[in-house]
Every structure is written in C-alpha cells, then in structure tokens.
Amino acid sequence: MTSSETTTTMTRPATGAVATLAAALLGFFVVTLDAVIVNVALPAIRADLGGGITGLQWVVDGYTLLFAAFLLSAGSLTDRIGAKRAFGLGVGMFVLSSLACGVAPALPALVVCRFLQGAAAALVMPSSMALIGQAFPDPARRARAVAVWAMGGAVASSVGPVLGGVLTLASWRWIFLINLPAGAVALALLARVAPSAHHRVPFDRYGQVTGVVAMAALVYGAIEAGRGGLTAPQVVAAFALAIASMTAFVLVERRVAAPMLPLDLFRSRTVVTAVLIGFAFMVGYYGMPFVVSLLLQQNGLSAVQTGTVFLPMMLAGLVLTPLVPRLTERVSTRPVVTAGLVLMAAGLVVLALLPATTPGWVTAAVMVLVGLGGPAVIPPVITVLLGAVGPARTGTASGVLNTSRQLGGALAVAVFGALLNAPAGLAAGTRVSLLLAAGVTAAAAFAAVALPVRTRSTKGFR
C-alpha cells in the first residue's frame, strides 16, 4: 500500500462484516430481481403504455445492454473510489431509476429509465463483490460469505417470475417500486460499514469510452441480429463498430499508464478460466428460461403458472447454496464446479428431448438439474477469482467476470431468439437452443479442469 492510497484495516469487527455482507446481499438481490421480474409484466405494460413488440423488447434488453456495457468501467471505478462509496452510489442510482420506471408516463420514458437501471446495476455488482473481498480476507470465511451473498441472487431468481405475476395483478408499476424499500435498507446497512481502500491514480478516459462503446455495440448487434438477421445493415454496422472499438480498447490498455483493465490479469490461468466459465454458465442459466418460458406459455400456461414451473429449479439452487462452501472445503473447488456444469449440461439435454406434450411437473423436475448447477458453479468461481488477484484489483476482476456473464446471457437471448423465429417453429427452435446451451456448458466443464486446487494444509490455492 503506497502513500497515494487510503487504507483500512482488513480485519473488521464482526458487526461490520455482517453489515457488509447484508448490504451486498441486498444489492445483488435487487439487480438480479430486475433481470427476471419484468418478463411476465410485459403484456400489462403494453396494455397501459402502448407500443409494439420492439418497444417491449427494449424494456427487457435495455437493462442488459447497459449492465454489460458499463461493468468494466464500474469495476475500475470501484477500485478507484472505494467499494463502499461505489456501492452507495450504485444503489442510490438504482433506487432513483426504479422510482422513475414505476412512474414512467410512456413506453419511451420507461425504456430510458431501464437504461439508467442497467447502468446503476453495473456499479452495484462489482462493488458488492469487492466489499465482501475486503470484509472477509480469510479464504474459508470469504467462501462462506460469497455463498451467502449468492443467496441474494438465488432468492431473486426464485421469487422473481411468480412475484412479477402477483404484483402485476395490482399494477405492473409495483415490479419496479418494490426495489425502493430493499434499496433503502441496503443504504442503511452501508452506513455501518467501514470506509474502503481507494487508489488515487489517473482516470483512463479513452479506455472507458472505447470499452463502453465496444460492449454496447456488441450487445446491440446481437439483439438486433435476433430480429433482423446477421446481414441487416444495423447489425453489420454494430459488429463493425464493436470490432473497431475493441481493437482500440486493447491498444489503449496496452499503452496507458493506469489502464482500467490491466491486460496482465489475463496472464493468470485462473482469471481466464473463471471468465470463460462465467460466460458459458449464463448461456445456459439465462438462455434456458427465456426459451422454455415462451414455449410453456404457447402451450397454454399463464404467466403465473409458468413462474411456478421454475420454482423447483430455483428453490433447489437456494437450498444448495449454503452447503457449497463446506463441500468445496472437503473436496476442493475443481470437482464441485465441474460437477455443477455437468449437471447443467445433462439437464439441458433432457429438456431439449422432452416432447411438447410433457406435463409441466415433469419439466419442472428436469429443470432442477440446471438449478443445482447454479450454486455449484458461480460462488466457488468467484471465491477462486478473488483469491487469485490482489485486494487492489478485486473490483476490476469482479467487473471482468460479471461482464463475461452478462454478455453470455445477452448473446444467448439474441441467438436463441433468432432460432425461435426460424421457419421450423418455436418447438424446434427451443430444442436447438437448449442443445446449443448444453454444448457450451459441457465445454465449460472441460475448461474447469484448469481451475486451481485448494490445498487443505494452507487453505490457499495453487
């Protein structure tokens, strides 16, 4: 730690650590909830605000677009201004943008507010992970804290579809206004957290601009390709801009004195493997609900009934989440992550082969395999990643991992959407999409053999 950095003790009082974990969990809860709760409310939004399918699609995709585009910037900002300050700024922005969504008078205004929500969520995600890394320096305690933090996302994923359907019975606006009390509690808890370390280094302006443009253009191109095809002018232009911006980004990061993304991070096999697994995991974990929910509703289920089909999958993940840290302590990280990815791939294959007339309860039972893969993959990977980088880079590393995850989810929805619109029909498109997701997940299982193994004697990683 140099004189240019503001330091804090790494050993926090127990109450401070608990407050840190609770605040981070609530932050993760609300940003995850808004990624899953809105889908079932789209018909009600259209009935109230009007607009076509394209406008409604941007209500969903606008959140993901800005989430992915600003994650790298948010991770870098977290390291520079401190995790506590960044988290407070992100949650405050998220609460205000949620309020704006809840009172939006027209569809364009709602889309703009969803953009703001996505940008705020991008700041909440890496700062919440960085807070945990700073509050729990011991690897074993950190692993358990990450598992508890992950329960925020697991609970949000579990209740999101059903909660969205129930709240929509009163008004679709409540799916956004519900974020206000959760955000207020998170900010109250944050007041009890000790200040975080921050690093006064030059701001990487050109890296910020080129990185955001590259991510935004890539996600936008993928979304538009799902609707207009790969040869559509706007798609070709978006991908060309993404390539040019990414090239410029790499050149800037190689030459700038204080890069927002130090490229030497990728010299670590652990970092590269974690990023690849994060991307592949989201292809299956977010892509599968997208296609299956459409198929179930085409087969006659309501939005609330569709949400209940996903409940066993999400609840299975919720139950397993607190057990994973002790399991990794016993058998190490690598076999747990690999087994989780294998279970996911198997579940996706079985889902793809189920006939269209399969009862909903059978589909729900098969999806449990995918749900078990969730807590077995991401929390251990996050723990390994935080242990592989220094404290000064936890925000940046978290931003890299979550960027790969959001891109995996966004690209899956875009590609699978194109397959669903193919002449073969929705059922055939669903089958191909699930098999593709299974293949990507299986490839990640092979990549997981590069993860480090925790040694029992030192509780470290090699």
Legacy VTK file of the C-alpha trace (Angstrom):
# vtk DataFile Version 3.0
C-alpha trace
ASCII
DATASET POLYDATA
POINTS 462 float
0.000 0.000 0.000
1.544 3.333 -1.071
1.118 6.836 0.314
-1.279 7.573 -2.539
-3.797 5.078 -1.215
-6.244 5.334 1.649
-6.010 2.147 3.627
-8.263 0.440 6.084
-7.652 -2.454 8.358
-8.501 -5.760 6.745
-9.761 -7.230 9.985
-13.210 -5.817 10.581
-15.381 -6.156 13.680
-17.902 -8.938 13.406
-20.814 -6.487 13.288
-19.169 -4.572 10.453
-18.614 -7.735 8.473
-22.237 -8.807 8.970
-23.495 -5.373 7.869
-21.221 -5.502 4.838
-22.485 -8.915 3.823
-26.138 -7.977 4.362
-25.798 -4.806 2.296
-24.012 -6.642 -0.509
-26.640 -9.380 -0.485
-29.499 -6.880 -0.789
-27.730 -5.101 -3.624
-27.262 -8.358 -5.520
-30.893 -9.239 -4.798
-32.409 -6.134 -6.394
-30.215 -6.100 -9.514
-30.939 -9.794 -10.113
-34.645 -9.373 -9.427
-34.956 -6.715 -12.119
-33.402 -9.047 -14.665
-36.131 -11.679 -14.164
-39.240 -9.968 -12.826
-40.136 -7.808 -15.818
-40.845 -10.507 -18.409
-44.199 -11.629 -17.053
-45.389 -7.996 -16.825
-44.814 -7.111 -20.492
-48.449 -7.648 -21.625
-49.691 -5.389 -18.827
-47.099 -2.729 -19.717
-48.184 -2.827 -23.343
-51.869 -2.545 -22.404
-51.139 0.521 -20.260
-48.437 2.351 -22.223
-48.986 1.017 -25.738
-46.149 0.355 -28.172
-45.197 -2.596 -30.305
-43.122 -5.697 -29.721
-39.897 -3.828 -30.463
-40.534 -1.323 -27.686
-41.357 -4.069 -25.195
-38.217 -5.969 -26.167
-36.134 -2.923 -25.320
-37.777 -2.771 -21.900
-36.038 -6.103 -21.270
-32.897 -5.719 -23.372
-32.150 -2.125 -22.385
-31.342 -3.266 -18.855
-28.972 -5.996 -20.051
-27.359 -3.721 -22.631
-26.256 -1.043 -20.152
-25.484 -3.660 -17.492
-22.953 -5.358 -19.752
-21.596 -2.166 -21.302
-20.678 -0.468 -18.022
-19.461 -3.394 -15.934
-15.792 -2.949 -16.795
-15.994 0.765 -16.127
-17.813 0.074 -12.870
-15.194 -2.427 -11.724
-12.415 0.052 -12.393
-14.352 2.854 -10.689
-14.876 0.624 -7.640
-11.127 0.245 -7.178
-10.541 3.968 -7.651
-13.179 5.497 -5.375
-13.519 2.591 -2.946
-16.038 -0.233 -2.783
-18.217 1.414 -0.114
-18.579 4.683 -1.990
-19.172 2.916 -5.313
-21.801 0.621 -3.809
-23.650 3.532 -2.205
-23.609 5.457 -5.479
-24.855 2.424 -7.422
-27.681 1.578 -5.024
-28.764 5.218 -4.838
-28.902 5.460 -8.633
-30.772 2.160 -8.807
-33.426 3.288 -6.325
-33.996 6.580 -8.168
-34.174 4.916 -11.588
-36.560 2.278 -10.202
-38.817 5.045 -8.958
-38.650 6.666 -12.391
-39.589 3.341 -14.010
-42.538 2.980 -11.663
-43.995 6.368 -12.612
-42.993 6.380 -16.312
-45.787 8.024 -18.329
-44.936 6.445 -21.689
-43.030 3.495 -23.142
-40.011 5.530 -24.411
-39.586 7.017 -20.943
-39.706 3.539 -19.405
-37.012 2.301 -21.808
-34.740 5.234 -20.924
-35.245 4.555 -17.218
-34.392 0.893 -17.792
-31.127 2.059 -19.367
-30.384 4.002 -16.189
-31.259 0.973 -14.072
-28.815 -1.161 -16.043
-26.000 1.363 -15.606
-26.670 1.509 -11.853
-26.788 -2.293 -11.604
-23.400 -2.445 -13.325
-21.944 -0.393 -10.478
-23.671 -2.388 -7.733
-22.426 -5.799 -8.886
-18.605 -5.463 -8.733
-18.681 -3.141 -5.719
-20.754 -5.652 -3.736
-18.244 -8.399 -4.537
-15.341 -6.112 -3.653
-16.945 -5.269 -0.299
-17.075 -8.967 0.539
-13.464 -9.495 -0.541
-12.329 -6.689 1.783
-14.520 -7.654 4.743
-13.533 -11.352 4.660
-9.793 -11.676 3.942
-9.615 -15.274 5.179
-10.237 -17.629 2.199
-12.511 -20.012 4.112
-14.656 -17.242 5.598
-14.736 -15.468 2.252
-16.026 -18.610 0.530
-18.895 -18.847 3.012
-19.632 -15.131 2.677
-19.748 -15.412 -1.125
-22.184 -18.312 -0.770
-24.461 -16.196 1.441
-24.145 -13.283 -0.996
-25.080 -15.605 -3.847
-28.288 -16.455 -1.991
-29.454 -12.916 -2.756
-29.397 -13.740 -6.447
-30.810 -17.212 -5.847
-33.769 -15.853 -3.891
-34.378 -13.154 -6.518
-34.310 -15.728 -9.293
-36.648 -17.987 -7.323
-39.312 -15.442 -6.482
-38.917 -13.144 -9.493
-41.243 -14.820 -12.023
-44.014 -15.567 -9.517
-43.646 -12.239 -7.714
-43.846 -10.425 -11.036
-47.073 -12.173 -11.889
-48.608 -11.455 -8.487
-47.605 -7.774 -8.424
-48.903 -7.307 -11.953
-52.364 -8.284 -10.706
-52.343 -4.948 -8.839
-50.209 -2.895 -11.258
-47.103 -3.557 -13.329
-45.565 -0.459 -11.738
-45.074 -2.354 -8.471
-42.435 -4.590 -10.050
-40.166 -1.517 -10.027
-41.402 0.240 -6.884
-40.642 -2.869 -4.807
-36.944 -2.026 -5.216
-37.287 1.112 -3.101
-37.548 -0.447 0.393
-34.835 -3.022 -0.372
-32.505 -0.281 -1.600
-33.233 1.878 1.452
-32.328 -0.966 3.803
-29.108 -1.631 1.863
-28.070 2.019 2.219
-28.873 1.975 5.942
-26.662 -1.095 6.403
-23.908 0.514 4.341
-23.690 3.349 6.874
-22.314 0.803 9.371
-19.550 -0.356 7.017
-16.021 0.965 7.485
-14.534 3.062 4.643
-12.919 1.085 1.829
-9.459 1.467 0.389
-9.225 3.538 -2.757
-6.446 4.298 -5.183
-5.744 7.778 -6.493
-4.480 7.063 -9.993
-5.154 8.770 -13.342
-8.562 8.158 -14.873
-8.460 6.035 -18.048
-10.792 8.184 -20.178
-10.029 6.599 -23.527
-10.279 3.113 -22.095
-13.656 3.936 -20.560
-15.034 5.287 -23.837
-13.721 2.557 -26.139
-14.679 -0.214 -23.693
-18.240 1.016 -23.246
-18.718 1.535 -26.992
-17.367 -1.961 -27.739
-19.634 -3.673 -25.207
-22.692 -1.637 -26.179
-22.173 -2.217 -29.904
-21.653 -5.959 -29.439
-24.771 -6.440 -27.315
-26.847 -4.176 -29.550
-25.710 -6.054 -32.652
-26.543 -9.395 -31.055
-30.004 -8.194 -30.043
-30.768 -6.770 -33.476
-29.419 -9.908 -35.195
-32.048 -11.942 -33.393
-34.728 -9.826 -35.010
-33.320 -8.590 -38.348
-30.726 -11.229 -39.225
-26.938 -11.085 -39.407
-26.955 -9.229 -42.744
-29.192 -6.357 -41.604
-27.384 -3.026 -42.092
-27.663 -2.006 -38.457
-26.281 -5.383 -37.364
-23.289 -5.225 -39.704
-22.595 -1.652 -38.604
-22.860 -2.568 -34.915
-20.480 -5.510 -35.182
-18.014 -3.442 -37.230
-18.109 -0.745 -34.561
-17.646 -3.363 -31.847
-14.549 -4.801 -33.560
-13.047 -1.367 -34.164
-13.760 -0.220 -30.615
-12.408 -3.411 -29.071
-9.217 -3.095 -31.103
-8.843 0.498 -29.967
-9.557 -0.567 -26.386
-6.776 -3.170 -26.387
-4.305 -0.698 -27.885
-5.226 1.912 -25.282
-4.946 -0.538 -22.394
-1.515 -1.651 -23.577
-0.150 1.896 -23.644
-1.935 3.888 -20.947
-0.156 4.343 -17.622
-3.160 3.383 -15.480
-5.446 1.071 -17.504
-8.982 0.369 -16.375
-8.370 -3.254 -17.362
-4.779 -4.330 -16.737
-4.165 -6.852 -19.502
-1.716 -8.754 -17.332
-4.767 -10.050 -15.444
-5.189 -12.493 -18.312
-1.767 -13.963 -17.723
-3.427 -15.802 -14.862
-4.903 -19.112 -15.945
-7.379 -18.835 -13.083
-8.727 -15.477 -14.290
-9.098 -16.680 -17.890
-10.824 -19.894 -16.810
-13.189 -18.054 -14.463
-14.181 -15.633 -17.241
-14.868 -18.472 -19.702
-16.927 -20.404 -17.149
-18.920 -17.291 -16.247
-19.800 -16.705 -19.890
-20.774 -20.329 -20.593
-22.770 -20.662 -17.381
-25.003 -17.736 -18.275
-25.667 -19.072 -21.764
-27.490 -21.993 -20.173
-28.774 -20.419 -16.965
-30.377 -17.366 -18.622
-30.920 -18.736 -22.107
-32.926 -21.727 -20.910
-35.617 -19.765 -19.002
-36.021 -17.449 -21.998
-36.923 -20.195 -24.462
-38.735 -22.546 -22.059
-40.998 -19.816 -20.684
-42.077 -18.857 -24.202
-42.781 -22.483 -25.059
-44.783 -23.076 -21.877
-46.938 -20.025 -22.488
-47.502 -21.054 -26.090
-48.713 -24.381 -24.726
-51.389 -22.620 -22.688
-49.889 -21.787 -19.290
-50.425 -18.335 -17.784
-47.562 -16.115 -16.640
-48.068 -17.080 -13.001
-48.296 -20.783 -13.861
-45.119 -20.514 -15.926
-43.371 -18.920 -12.980
-44.365 -21.798 -10.722
-42.798 -24.303 -13.133
-39.442 -22.608 -12.496
-39.854 -22.640 -8.710
-38.424 -26.148 -8.021
-35.323 -25.329 -10.087
-34.707 -22.077 -8.242
-35.525 -23.497 -4.808
-33.115 -26.396 -5.354
-30.357 -23.885 -6.030
-31.370 -21.877 -2.976
-31.151 -24.935 -0.712
-27.761 -25.990 -2.087
-26.167 -22.531 -1.923
-25.212 -22.534 1.795
-23.891 -26.113 1.551
-21.411 -25.484 -1.273
-18.653 -23.781 0.794
-18.313 -26.763 3.132
-18.381 -29.098 0.157
-15.544 -27.230 -1.544
-13.566 -27.313 1.703
-13.852 -31.097 1.707
-13.242 -31.968 -1.945
-11.752 -28.699 -3.356
-13.182 -26.287 -5.902
-12.447 -28.025 -9.186
-14.656 -31.149 -8.836
-17.558 -29.123 -7.415
-17.581 -26.655 -10.323
-17.106 -29.427 -12.872
-19.949 -31.480 -11.402
-22.226 -28.441 -11.408
-21.560 -27.767 -15.083
-22.083 -31.440 -15.967
-25.454 -31.450 -14.145
-26.494 -28.335 -16.040
-25.492 -29.796 -19.393
-27.371 -33.022 -18.647
-30.497 -31.135 -17.620
-30.405 -29.015 -20.782
-30.085 -32.104 -22.996
-33.022 -33.854 -21.315
-35.140 -30.700 -21.600
-34.341 -30.496 -25.310
-35.513 -34.075 -25.853
-38.800 -33.801 -23.941
-41.879 -33.925 -26.201
-44.115 -30.876 -26.453
-46.896 -32.667 -24.575
-44.783 -33.235 -21.463
-46.652 -32.236 -18.266
-45.399 -29.134 -16.511
-44.380 -31.024 -13.383
-42.025 -33.243 -15.399
-40.419 -30.196 -16.986
-40.053 -28.655 -13.535
-38.367 -31.811 -12.210
-35.855 -31.910 -15.056
-35.008 -28.232 -14.626
-33.899 -28.999 -11.057
-30.667 -30.356 -12.589
-29.982 -26.915 -14.033
-30.882 -25.280 -10.735
-28.394 -27.448 -8.830
-25.653 -26.294 -11.164
-26.103 -22.622 -10.221
-24.694 -22.565 -6.667
-22.144 -25.257 -7.512
-20.536 -23.078 -10.195
-20.627 -19.328 -9.655
-19.913 -18.896 -5.889
-16.816 -21.174 -5.972
-15.585 -19.491 -9.168
-15.990 -16.053 -7.569
-14.083 -17.198 -4.494
-11.242 -18.545 -6.622
-11.131 -15.354 -8.676
-10.969 -13.075 -5.615
-8.176 -15.226 -4.221
-6.202 -15.033 -7.465
-5.957 -11.226 -7.580
-4.686 -8.705 -5.074
-7.015 -6.578 -2.928
-6.410 -3.554 -5.193
-7.886 -5.425 -8.153
-10.941 -7.103 -6.689
-13.299 -4.558 -8.260
-11.658 -4.810 -11.659
-11.586 -8.618 -11.593
-15.217 -8.713 -10.473
-16.134 -6.403 -13.341
-14.390 -8.663 -15.853
-16.186 -11.770 -14.577
-19.591 -10.143 -14.500
-19.089 -8.606 -17.936
-18.499 -12.096 -19.312
-21.629 -13.312 -17.517
-23.876 -10.545 -18.779
-22.560 -10.937 -22.317
-23.204 -14.670 -22.115
-26.811 -14.070 -21.090
-27.407 -11.300 -23.633
-25.893 -13.221 -26.535
-27.819 -16.354 -25.582
-31.139 -14.499 -25.665
-30.242 -12.893 -29.004
-29.123 -16.118 -30.694
-31.904 -18.217 -29.232
-34.422 -15.576 -30.250
-33.278 -15.929 -33.849
-33.657 -19.712 -33.618
-37.184 -19.363 -32.228
-38.143 -17.168 -35.180
-36.840 -19.691 -37.717
-39.345 -21.302 -40.136
-39.131 -24.609 -38.225
-41.186 -23.059 -35.424
-40.951 -22.383 -31.706
-40.697 -26.008 -30.549
-37.852 -26.829 -32.951
-36.082 -23.566 -32.120
-36.341 -24.347 -28.423
-34.822 -27.778 -28.945
-31.870 -26.454 -30.943
-31.328 -23.624 -28.432
-31.219 -25.999 -25.468
-28.814 -28.366 -27.222
-26.574 -25.426 -28.103
-26.631 -24.263 -24.491
-25.788 -27.813 -23.371
-22.796 -27.902 -25.709
-21.440 -24.596 -24.419
-21.930 -25.709 -20.815
-20.191 -29.040 -21.473
-17.236 -27.164 -22.990
-17.038 -25.096 -19.803
-16.901 -28.315 -17.777
-13.774 -29.299 -19.710
-12.311 -25.825 -19.122
-12.925 -26.183 -15.382
-10.029 -28.628 -15.087
-7.761 -25.549 -15.277
-9.158 -24.177 -12.012
-6.746 -24.198 -9.058
-6.956 -26.802 -6.338
-7.190 -25.633 -2.745
-4.670 -27.341 -0.524
-6.003 -28.482 2.837
-2.891 -27.529 4.789
-2.645 -23.878 3.799
-6.216 -23.148 2.737
-4.684 -21.439 -0.218
-4.807 -22.034 -3.942
-2.296 -23.329 -6.419
LINES 1 463
462 0 1 2 3 4 5 6 7 8 9 10 11 12 13 14 15 16 17 18 19 20 21 22 23 24 25 26 27 28 29 30 31 32 33 34 35 36 37 38 39 40 41 42 43 44 45 46 47 48 49 50 51 52 53 54 55 56 57 58 59 60 61 62 63 64 65 66 67 68 69 70 71 72 73 74 75 76 77 78 79 80 81 82 83 84 85 86 87 88 89 90 91 92 93 94 95 96 97 98 99 100 101 102 103 104 105 106 107 108 109 110 111 112 113 114 115 116 117 118 119 120 121 122 123 124 125 126 127 128 129 130 131 132 133 134 135 136 137 138 139 140 141 142 143 144 145 146 147 148 149 150 151 152 153 154 155 156 157 158 159 160 161 162 163 164 165 166 167 168 169 170 171 172 173 174 175 176 177 178 179 180 181 182 183 184 185 186 187 188 189 190 191 192 193 194 195 196 197 198 199 200 201 202 203 204 205 206 207 208 209 210 211 212 213 214 215 216 217 218 219 220 221 222 223 224 225 226 227 228 229 230 231 232 233 234 235 236 237 238 239 240 241 242 243 244 245 246 247 248 249 250 251 252 253 254 255 256 257 258 259 260 261 262 263 264 265 266 267 268 269 270 271 272 273 274 275 276 277 278 279 280 281 282 283 284 285 286 287 288 289 290 291 292 293 294 295 296 297 298 299 300 301 302 303 304 305 306 307 308 309 310 311 312 313 314 315 316 317 318 319 320 321 322 323 324 325 326 327 328 329 330 331 332 333 334 335 336 337 338 339 340 341 342 343 344 345 346 347 348 349 350 351 352 353 354 355 356 357 358 359 360 361 362 363 364 365 366 367 368 369 370 371 372 373 374 375 376 377 378 379 380 381 382 383 384 385 386 387 388 389 390 391 392 393 394 395 396 397 398 399 400 401 402 403 404 405 406 407 408 409 410 411 412 413 414 415 416 417 418 419 420 421 422 423 424 425 426 427 428 429 430 431 432 433 434 435 436 437 438 439 440 441 442 443 444 445 446 447 448 449 450 451 452 453 454 455 456 457 458 459 460 461
